[in-house]
Amino acid sequence: MRLFTAAAALLAGLALSSGTLAQTPVFDAARLSEHTRILSADDFEGRGIATPAEQKVIDYVSGQFRAAGLEPGGENGGWTQSVALNRFTASGVEARLTVGDWTQPLAQGEQIVISTRRPGQAEVSLSDAPLVFVGYGITAAERDWDDFKGQDMTGKIMVVLVNDADFEEPALNTFGGRAMTYYGRWTYKYEEAARRGAAGVIIVHETAPASYGWTTVRNSWTGPNFDIVRANADERVPMESWIQRDIAVEMFTRAGLDFEALKVQARRRDFQPVPLTGALMTVSFDVASQRIETQNIIGRLTGTTRPGETFLYTGHWDHIGIGTPDANGDAIFNGAVDNASGIAGLIELARVFGAGPRPERSLVFIGFTAEESGLLGSEYYGANPLYPLATTVGGVNMDSANVYGRTAGFGIVGYGQSDFDERMGAIVEAQGRIVEPDTNVAAGIYFRSDHFPLAKRGVPMAYARSSGAFVDEPIAARTSARDDYTARRYHQADDEWSADWDYAGQIQDLEVYWALGNTLANGRAWPAWKPGSEFGPAREVTADQRR
């Protein structure tokens, strides 16, 4: 189905007549492959932040930016922006659940994953803390929703469901139907627990509403955890955790409760918190904390006539680093697709822009750090921008490129939020592809990559990439490879570079990103949020600074 009919055809014609697509430079598949191979090689040790591998990444990416003709765009005339973080490492985790005479030991990484990001604690010790089921753990006054109903959570452990109430029953449309809202994200649930003074949070893991399996949970949170430096420790809850679904169901049953029935109740506005009578949790673990600095990597092409107006190209350079060995004994999480491929695209865009005419507005290329730790590099930049957000025109974020071949579609994550829909749509249709709105809205992808900290501060950010069916044979093999990555390689040690990858799909996407940025960097337009977007009001505050 074509989403841009007569208007799209007109815009596409204008783009073509102005030379936008006709002048598109040639992107080099061999360069994309080589950048991806190098950045995901074993000697980069999974690109863990604040490890010796970080400097290797900085040296490589900044070297490529320099070769492309970019200027240092970081602090003090350098290529980087320092990002201050706290690193927390939990060790000696001991945990158990009791209900009456039933006791369930909880092994770290097996039945449960326990961590903390609360500063100033050398240990966490909770003894027989009571548990309360609070549904989805959401307070949203604008939606007339409150899962707590006045329940005092001080010193208690919140048990919450993944996602939000519409996931299981989209027709309710309380939270936008199937599309996940920020209320469905694990980050929100931990933040709300801290606001409530809870001692801890247990998120019941279920693969479908989480959009990933238990292995991803284990690999993502059993190692060091990071947070931006916070003056107020109360902004974090002492214990953050996920629990396997079958253990949670057993705990509810032992407490005389029906887990599935309570899930249904939790979809309603009149849901009341349910104490798990007699259920207690004891947890103890040591916390080694350390203040560290990691780096955003930044290059810039200064605009010729309006250098104070900036268009961004972004992607995250970090991955998980070295973790728990898999069945093959491989402990290096190479992160080839996620996100060496995106950084390869960032470097290639820098090369083609650097080889062309200098734009009127400035272009800034950012390799964000600590995305895998909770979008912390982009969050830090959003809170401490090196180029004013009010005069940041917008940007494109690249995360996990298509390395499997050309597709018929181009998926726009967060479709309906901004007029980037139409701006990109005209370019995409001129390529002979169609725009597809979010294909997996329930996964909350819009809140899970580095565009989000900028979007929530009002900067229009595009996050879009290949989607839909492949167009070149062997279609079945390409589809199988893409599905295999999602099922078996995402956040696993097996996310490794392959010499067989086909970059034609990534190149199509890069052509869209280039055309979008080239047009905006050489024009006077300011992309806008659409009516009803929750990000529009933040942009309006600075409207008088844009001419």
C-alpha positions as CSV (number, residue, x, y, z in Angstrom):
1,M,0.0,0.0,0.0
2,R,1.4,3.4,-1.0
3,L,1.2,5.9,1.8
4,F,2.2,8.9,-0.2
5,T,0.1,9.3,-3.3
6,A,-0.3,12.6,-5.3
7,A,1.5,14.7,-2.7
8,A,4.3,12.2,-2.5
9,A,4.7,12.1,-6.2
10,L,4.9,15.8,-6.4
11,L,7.5,16.0,-3.6
12,A,9.5,13.2,-5.3
13,G,9.4,15.1,-8.6
14,L,10.6,18.2,-6.9
15,A,13.4,16.2,-5.3
16,L,14.4,14.8,-8.6
17,S,14.2,18.1,-10.5
18,S,16.4,19.8,-7.9
19,G,19.0,17.1,-8.3
20,T,18.6,15.7,-4.8
21,L,18.6,12.1,-5.8
22,A,20.4,12.5,-9.2
23,Q,23.4,13.9,-7.3
24,T,23.5,11.2,-4.6
25,P,27.1,10.1,-4.2
26,V,28.2,6.5,-4.5
27,F,28.4,4.7,-1.2
28,D,31.0,2.0,-1.0
29,A,30.0,-1.5,0.1
30,A,33.6,-2.6,0.5
31,R,34.2,0.3,2.9
32,L,31.1,-0.5,4.9
33,S,32.2,-4.1,5.2
34,E,35.8,-3.2,6.3
35,H,34.7,-0.7,8.9
36,T,32.2,-3.2,10.3
37,R,34.8,-6.0,10.3
38,I,37.5,-3.9,12.1
39,L,35.2,-2.5,14.7
40,S,33.7,-5.9,15.6
41,A,37.0,-7.8,15.5
42,D,38.0,-9.7,18.7
43,D,40.8,-7.3,19.4
44,F,38.2,-4.5,20.0
45,E,36.8,-6.8,22.8
46,G,33.2,-6.1,22.2
47,R,33.7,-2.3,22.5
48,G,33.0,-2.1,26.2
49,I,32.9,1.4,27.6
50,A,35.7,2.5,29.9
51,T,37.9,-0.5,28.9
52,P,41.2,-0.4,26.9
53,A,39.0,-1.1,23.8
54,E,37.4,2.3,24.1
55,Q,40.5,4.2,23.1
56,K,40.9,1.9,20.1
57,V,37.4,2.8,19.0
58,I,38.1,6.6,19.5
59,D,41.3,6.4,17.6
60,Y,39.7,4.5,14.7
61,V,36.5,6.5,14.3
62,S,38.2,9.9,14.8
63,G,40.9,8.9,12.4
64,Q,38.2,8.0,9.8
65,F,36.5,11.4,10.5
66,R,39.7,13.2,9.9
67,A,40.4,11.3,6.7
68,A,36.9,12.3,5.5
69,G,37.7,15.9,6.0
70,L,35.8,16.5,9.2
71,E,37.0,18.9,11.9
72,P,37.2,17.9,15.5
73,G,33.7,18.6,16.9
74,G,34.2,17.8,20.6
75,E,35.3,19.7,23.6
76,N,38.3,21.9,23.7
77,G,39.1,21.5,20.0
78,G,39.2,17.7,20.3
79,W,37.3,14.7,18.9
80,T,35.4,13.7,22.0
81,Q,33.0,14.8,24.7
82,S,33.6,13.4,28.2
83,V,30.6,11.6,29.6
84,A,30.7,11.2,33.4
85,L,29.2,7.9,34.6
86,N,29.0,5.8,37.7
87,R,29.8,2.1,37.1
88,F,28.2,-0.4,39.4
89,T,29.3,-4.1,39.7
90,A,27.2,-6.4,41.8
91,S,28.9,-9.5,43.3
92,G,28.2,-12.2,45.7
93,V,24.4,-12.1,44.9
94,E,22.3,-14.2,47.2
95,A,18.6,-14.1,47.0
96,R,15.6,-16.2,48.0
97,L,11.8,-16.0,48.0
98,T,9.7,-17.5,50.8
99,V,6.0,-18.0,51.1
100,G,5.1,-19.8,54.3
101,D,7.2,-23.0,54.3
102,W,8.1,-22.7,50.6
103,T,11.5,-21.4,49.8
104,Q,13.0,-20.7,46.4
105,P,16.7,-19.9,46.0
106,L,17.3,-17.5,43.2
107,A,20.5,-18.0,41.2
108,Q,21.9,-14.9,39.5
109,G,21.4,-15.1,35.7
110,E,19.2,-18.2,36.0
111,Q,16.0,-17.6,37.9
112,I,16.7,-13.9,38.4
113,V,18.9,-11.0,37.3
114,I,19.7,-8.5,40.1
115,S,21.5,-5.2,39.7
116,T,21.6,-1.7,41.1
117,R,22.4,1.8,39.9
118,R,22.0,3.5,43.3
119,P,25.1,5.6,44.2
120,G,26.8,5.6,47.6
121,Q,26.1,2.0,48.6
122,A,28.8,-0.6,49.2
123,E,26.2,-3.3,49.6
124,V,22.5,-3.9,49.3
125,S,20.8,-5.9,51.9
126,L,17.0,-6.5,52.1
127,S,15.7,-8.9,54.7
128,D,12.2,-10.4,54.4
129,A,11.0,-7.5,52.3
130,P,7.3,-7.7,51.5
131,L,6.2,-7.9,47.9
132,V,3.3,-6.0,46.2
133,F,1.9,-6.6,42.7
134,V,1.3,-3.2,41.2
135,G,0.3,-4.3,37.7
136,Y,2.3,-2.4,35.1
137,G,3.6,0.0,37.8
138,I,2.4,3.1,35.9
139,T,1.2,6.5,37.0
140,A,-0.1,8.6,34.1
141,A,-2.4,11.4,35.1
142,E,-3.0,12.5,31.5
143,R,-4.4,9.0,30.9
144,D,-6.3,8.9,34.1
145,W,-4.2,5.9,35.2
146,D,-2.8,5.0,38.6
147,D,-1.6,1.5,39.4
148,F,-0.8,2.4,43.0
149,K,-4.0,3.9,44.3
150,G,-2.3,5.3,47.3
151,Q,-0.4,2.2,48.3
152,D,2.7,3.0,50.3
153,M,5.6,1.3,48.7
154,T,8.3,2.4,51.2
155,G,10.6,-0.5,52.0
156,K,8.6,-2.9,49.8
157,I,9.4,-4.6,46.5
158,M,7.2,-3.8,43.5
159,V,6.3,-6.7,41.3
160,V,5.4,-5.4,37.8
161,L,4.6,-6.6,34.3
162,V,6.5,-5.9,31.2
163,N,5.2,-3.3,28.7
164,D,1.9,-1.5,29.3
165,A,-1.7,-2.4,29.6
166,D,-2.6,-2.3,25.9
167,F,-0.2,-5.0,24.9
168,E,-2.4,-7.9,25.8
169,E,-5.6,-6.1,24.8
170,P,-4.9,-3.4,22.1
171,A,-8.6,-2.5,21.8
172,L,-8.5,-0.8,25.1
173,N,-6.4,1.9,23.5
174,T,-5.5,3.4,26.9
175,F,-1.9,3.6,25.9
176,G,-2.1,3.9,22.2
177,G,-3.0,0.4,21.4
178,R,-0.3,-2.1,20.4
179,A,2.4,0.5,20.3
180,M,4.5,0.6,23.4
181,T,4.6,3.9,25.3
182,Y,7.5,5.0,27.5
183,Y,5.4,3.7,30.4
184,G,6.1,0.2,29.1
185,R,9.9,0.5,29.2
186,W,11.9,-1.0,32.0
187,T,13.6,2.3,32.6
188,Y,10.3,4.0,33.4
189,K,9.4,1.2,35.9
190,Y,12.6,1.6,37.8
191,E,12.3,5.4,37.8
192,E,8.7,5.2,39.2
193,A,9.8,2.7,41.9
194,A,12.4,5.2,43.1
195,R,9.8,8.0,43.1
196,R,7.7,5.7,45.3
197,G,10.5,5.0,47.8
198,A,10.4,1.3,47.0
199,A,13.2,-1.0,48.2
200,G,13.3,-2.8,44.9
201,V,11.5,-3.8,41.7
202,I,10.9,-7.3,40.2
203,I,10.0,-7.2,36.5
204,V,8.3,-10.4,35.5
205,H,10.0,-11.4,32.2
206,E,7.8,-12.6,29.3
207,T,9.3,-12.8,25.9
208,A,6.5,-11.4,23.8
209,P,5.8,-8.2,25.7
210,A,9.5,-7.6,26.4
211,S,10.3,-8.3,22.7
212,Y,13.4,-10.3,23.7
213,G,14.2,-13.5,25.5
214,W,15.7,-14.2,28.8
215,T,19.2,-14.6,27.4
216,T,19.2,-10.9,26.4
217,V,18.1,-10.0,29.9
218,R,20.9,-12.1,31.4
219,N,23.6,-10.8,29.1
220,S,22.6,-7.2,29.4
221,W,22.4,-6.9,33.2
222,T,24.6,-9.4,34.9
223,G,27.8,-7.4,34.1
224,P,28.6,-3.9,35.2
225,N,25.8,-1.4,35.0
226,F,26.2,2.3,34.4
227,D,24.3,5.6,35.0
228,I,25.0,9.2,34.6
229,V,26.4,10.8,37.7
230,R,23.5,11.9,40.0
231,A,23.6,14.2,42.9
232,N,20.5,12.6,44.4
233,A,20.8,8.9,45.2
234,D,17.0,8.7,45.7
235,E,16.6,8.9,42.0
236,R,17.5,5.2,41.9
237,V,15.9,2.3,43.6
238,P,18.3,0.0,45.6
239,M,17.5,-3.2,43.8
240,E,16.6,-3.6,40.1
241,S,15.7,-7.0,38.9
242,W,14.0,-9.3,36.3
243,I,12.6,-12.7,37.2
244,Q,11.8,-15.7,35.1
245,R,8.1,-16.0,34.4
246,D,7.7,-19.6,35.8
247,I,9.2,-18.6,39.1
248,A,6.9,-15.6,39.4
249,V,3.9,-17.8,38.6
250,E,4.9,-20.3,41.3
251,M,5.3,-17.4,43.8
252,F,1.8,-16.1,43.0
253,T,0.3,-19.5,43.3
254,R,2.0,-20.1,46.7
255,A,0.6,-16.8,47.9
256,G,-2.9,-18.0,46.9
257,L,-3.1,-15.8,43.7
258,D,-3.8,-16.4,40.1
259,F,-1.1,-14.7,38.0
260,E,-3.1,-14.9,34.7
261,A,-6.2,-13.5,36.3
262,L,-4.3,-10.6,37.9
263,K,-2.7,-9.8,34.5
264,V,-6.3,-9.3,33.2
265,Q,-7.2,-7.1,36.1
266,A,-4.1,-5.0,35.6
267,R,-5.4,-3.8,32.2
268,R,-8.2,-1.9,33.9
269,R,-8.1,1.6,35.4
270,D,-9.8,0.3,38.5
271,F,-7.0,-2.2,39.2
272,Q,-6.0,-2.2,42.9
273,P,-2.5,-3.2,44.1
274,V,-2.3,-6.7,45.5
275,P,0.0,-7.6,48.4
276,L,1.5,-11.1,48.0
277,T,0.4,-12.1,51.4
278,G,3.1,-14.0,53.2
279,A,5.6,-13.6,50.3
280,L,9.0,-12.2,51.3
281,M,12.2,-11.6,49.6
282,T,15.7,-11.6,51.0
283,V,18.6,-10.2,49.0
284,S,22.2,-9.4,49.7
285,F,25.0,-8.4,47.4
286,D,28.1,-6.3,47.4
287,V,28.4,-3.2,45.2
288,A,31.7,-2.0,43.7
289,S,31.1,1.5,42.4
290,Q,33.5,3.7,40.5
291,R,33.1,7.0,38.8
292,I,34.4,6.8,35.2
293,E,34.6,8.8,32.1
294,T,33.7,7.6,28.7
295,Q,33.6,9.5,25.5
296,N,31.2,10.6,22.7
297,I,33.1,10.8,19.5
298,I,32.2,14.0,17.5
299,G,33.2,15.3,14.1
300,R,31.9,18.4,12.3
301,L,31.6,20.0,8.9
302,T,31.1,23.7,9.6
303,G,28.4,25.4,7.5
304,T,29.3,28.1,5.1
305,T,26.5,30.6,5.7
306,R,24.6,29.4,8.8
307,P,27.2,27.5,10.9
308,G,25.1,27.9,14.1
309,E,22.4,25.7,12.7
310,T,23.2,22.0,13.0
311,F,22.0,18.8,11.4
312,L,23.0,15.6,13.3
313,Y,24.0,12.1,12.1
314,T,24.3,9.7,15.1
315,G,24.9,6.1,16.1
316,H,26.3,4.3,19.1
317,W,29.8,2.9,19.0
318,D,29.6,0.8,22.2
319,H,28.5,-2.8,22.7
320,I,28.4,-5.2,25.7
321,G,32.1,-6.0,25.8
322,I,33.2,-9.3,27.4
323,G,30.5,-11.2,29.2
324,T,29.5,-14.7,30.1
325,P,30.8,-17.4,27.7
326,D,28.2,-19.0,25.5
327,A,27.9,-22.7,24.8
328,N,30.9,-22.4,22.5
329,G,33.0,-20.7,25.1
330,D,32.9,-17.3,23.3
331,A,32.8,-14.5,25.8
332,I,33.4,-11.5,23.3
333,F,30.2,-9.8,22.3
334,N,31.5,-8.4,19.0
335,G,28.4,-6.3,18.2
336,A,28.9,-6.4,14.4
337,V,25.3,-5.6,13.4
338,D,24.6,-3.8,16.7
339,N,26.2,-1.4,16.1
340,A,29.5,-1.6,14.2
341,S,27.3,-1.5,11.1
342,G,25.7,1.8,12.1
343,I,29.1,3.4,12.9
344,A,30.3,2.1,9.5
345,G,27.4,4.0,7.9
346,L,28.2,7.1,10.0
347,I,31.8,7.0,8.7
348,E,30.7,6.5,5.1
349,L,28.3,9.4,5.3
350,A,31.1,11.6,6.7
351,R,33.3,10.5,3.7
352,V,30.7,11.4,1.1
353,F,29.8,14.7,2.7
354,G,33.4,15.6,3.2
355,A,34.1,14.9,-0.5
356,G,31.3,17.2,-1.7
357,P,30.5,20.9,-1.5
358,R,30.5,22.3,2.0
359,P,26.9,22.7,3.2
360,E,25.3,25.9,4.3
361,R,24.3,24.6,7.7
362,S,26.7,22.6,9.8
363,L,26.7,18.8,9.9
364,V,27.7,17.1,13.1
365,F,28.5,13.3,13.3
366,I,28.3,11.7,16.7
367,G,29.3,8.3,17.8
368,F,27.5,8.0,21.2
369,T,28.9,6.0,24.1
370,A,26.9,3.9,26.6
371,E,23.8,3.2,24.5
372,E,23.8,-0.4,25.7
373,S,23.8,0.9,29.3
374,G,20.6,2.9,28.9
375,L,21.2,5.5,26.1
376,L,23.6,7.3,28.5
377,G,25.9,8.9,26.0
378,S,23.0,10.5,24.1
379,E,21.3,11.4,27.4
380,Y,24.4,13.2,28.5
381,Y,24.7,15.0,25.2
382,G,21.0,16.0,25.4
383,A,21.6,17.4,28.9
384,N,25.0,19.0,27.9
385,P,24.8,19.8,24.2
386,L,27.9,21.1,22.5
387,Y,25.7,22.7,19.8
388,P,22.4,24.3,21.0
389,L,19.4,22.1,20.7
390,A,17.2,25.1,19.9
391,T,19.1,25.5,16.6
392,T,19.6,21.8,15.9
393,V,17.6,21.4,12.8
394,G,17.0,17.7,13.4
395,G,18.9,14.5,12.7
396,V,19.1,10.8,11.7
397,N,20.1,8.0,14.1
398,M,21.5,4.8,12.8
399,D,21.4,1.6,14.8
400,S,21.8,-2.0,13.5
401,A,22.0,-1.6,9.7
402,N,20.5,-3.9,7.1
403,V,23.3,-6.2,6.0
404,Y,21.1,-8.7,4.2
405,G,20.1,-7.0,0.9
406,R,17.6,-4.6,-0.7
407,T,14.1,-4.5,0.6
408,A,10.8,-3.3,-0.8
409,G,10.0,-1.2,2.3
410,F,11.5,1.5,4.5
411,G,10.3,1.4,8.1
412,I,9.9,4.7,10.0
413,V,10.0,4.1,13.7
414,G,7.7,6.5,15.5
415,Y,5.7,7.1,12.4
416,G,3.2,9.9,12.9
417,Q,5.5,11.9,15.2
418,S,7.0,14.4,12.8
419,D,7.1,15.7,9.2
420,F,10.1,13.5,8.7
421,D,7.5,11.0,7.6
422,E,6.7,13.0,4.4
423,R,10.3,14.3,3.9
424,M,11.7,10.8,3.9
425,G,8.7,9.4,2.1
426,A,9.2,11.4,-1.0
427,I,12.8,10.2,-1.2
428,V,11.9,6.6,-0.5
429,E,9.2,6.5,-3.2
430,A,11.6,8.0,-5.7
431,Q,13.8,5.0,-5.0
432,G,10.9,2.7,-5.9
433,R,10.3,1.6,-2.3
434,I,7.3,2.2,0.0
435,V,7.2,3.6,3.5
436,E,6.1,1.3,6.2
437,P,5.1,2.6,9.7
438,D,6.5,0.8,12.7
439,T,6.3,-2.9,12.0
440,N,6.8,-3.9,15.7
441,V,5.2,-1.1,17.6
442,A,4.7,-3.3,20.7
443,A,8.5,-3.5,21.2
444,G,8.8,0.2,22.0
445,I,11.7,0.7,19.6
446,Y,11.1,4.4,19.5
447,F,12.3,4.6,23.2
448,R,15.3,2.2,22.7
449,S,17.8,4.1,20.7
450,D,19.9,7.2,20.8
451,H,17.4,9.5,19.0
452,F,15.1,9.4,22.0
453,P,17.0,11.6,24.5
454,L,17.1,14.3,21.8
455,A,13.5,13.8,20.7
456,K,12.2,14.1,24.2
457,R,14.0,17.5,24.4
458,G,12.2,18.6,21.3
459,V,14.7,17.9,18.5
460,P,13.1,16.2,15.5
461,M,15.0,13.0,15.0
462,A,14.5,10.3,12.3
463,Y,15.0,6.7,13.1
464,A,14.2,4.6,10.1
465,R,15.7,1.7,8.1
466,S,15.0,-1.1,5.6
467,S,11.9,-3.2,6.3
468,G,9.6,-5.6,4.6
469,A,10.3,-8.2,2.0
470,F,13.6,-8.7,0.3
471,V,13.6,-8.0,-3.5
472,D,16.6,-10.0,-4.7
473,E,17.0,-13.8,-4.7
474,P,17.6,-15.9,-2.7
475,I,14.8,-14.2,-0.8
476,A,14.3,-17.2,1.6
477,A,17.9,-17.2,2.6
478,R,18.0,-13.5,3.2
479,T,14.8,-13.7,5.3
480,S,16.2,-16.6,7.3
481,A,19.5,-14.7,8.0
482,R,17.6,-11.7,9.3
483,D,15.3,-13.7,11.4
484,D,18.2,-15.8,12.8
485,Y,19.9,-12.6,13.9
486,T,16.9,-11.4,15.8
487,A,16.3,-14.8,17.4
488,R,19.8,-16.0,18.1
489,R,22.5,-13.3,17.6
490,Y,21.1,-10.1,19.0
491,H,23.1,-9.2,22.1
492,Q,24.8,-12.6,21.8
493,A,28.5,-13.5,21.2
494,D,27.4,-14.7,17.8
495,D,26.8,-11.1,16.5
496,E,29.9,-11.4,14.4
497,W,30.9,-9.9,11.0
498,S,30.4,-12.1,7.9
499,A,32.2,-11.7,4.5
500,D,28.9,-12.8,2.9
501,W,26.8,-9.8,3.9
502,D,25.1,-7.8,1.3
503,Y,25.2,-4.0,1.9
504,A,22.9,-3.0,-0.9
505,G,20.0,-2.4,1.6
506,Q,22.1,-0.3,3.9
507,I,23.3,1.7,0.9
508,Q,19.7,2.4,-0.1
509,D,19.1,3.7,3.5
510,L,22.2,5.8,3.4
511,E,21.0,7.4,0.3
512,V,17.8,8.4,2.1
513,Y,19.7,9.8,5.1
514,W,22.1,11.7,2.8
515,A,19.3,13.2,0.7
516,L,17.4,14.2,3.8
517,G,20.4,15.8,5.5
518,N,21.7,17.4,2.3
519,T,18.4,19.1,1.6
520,L,17.9,20.4,5.1
521,A,21.6,21.4,5.4
522,N,21.3,23.5,2.3
523,G,17.9,25.0,2.9
524,R,16.0,27.1,5.5
525,A,13.3,24.6,6.6
526,W,12.9,23.5,10.2
527,P,11.3,20.1,10.5
528,A,8.3,20.0,12.8
529,W,6.5,17.7,15.2
530,K,3.0,16.8,14.2
531,P,0.0,18.0,16.3
532,G,-0.5,15.6,19.2
533,S,3.1,14.6,19.5
534,E,4.3,14.6,23.1
535,F,7.6,16.1,21.9
536,G,6.1,19.2,20.3
537,P,5.7,21.3,23.5
538,A,9.4,21.1,24.3
539,R,10.3,22.4,20.8
540,E,7.8,25.2,21.1
541,V,9.6,26.7,24.1
542,T,12.6,27.7,21.9
543,A,10.6,28.7,18.8
544,D,11.8,32.3,18.9
545,Q,15.4,31.1,18.4
546,R,14.7,29.7,15.0
547,R,14.3,32.0,12.0
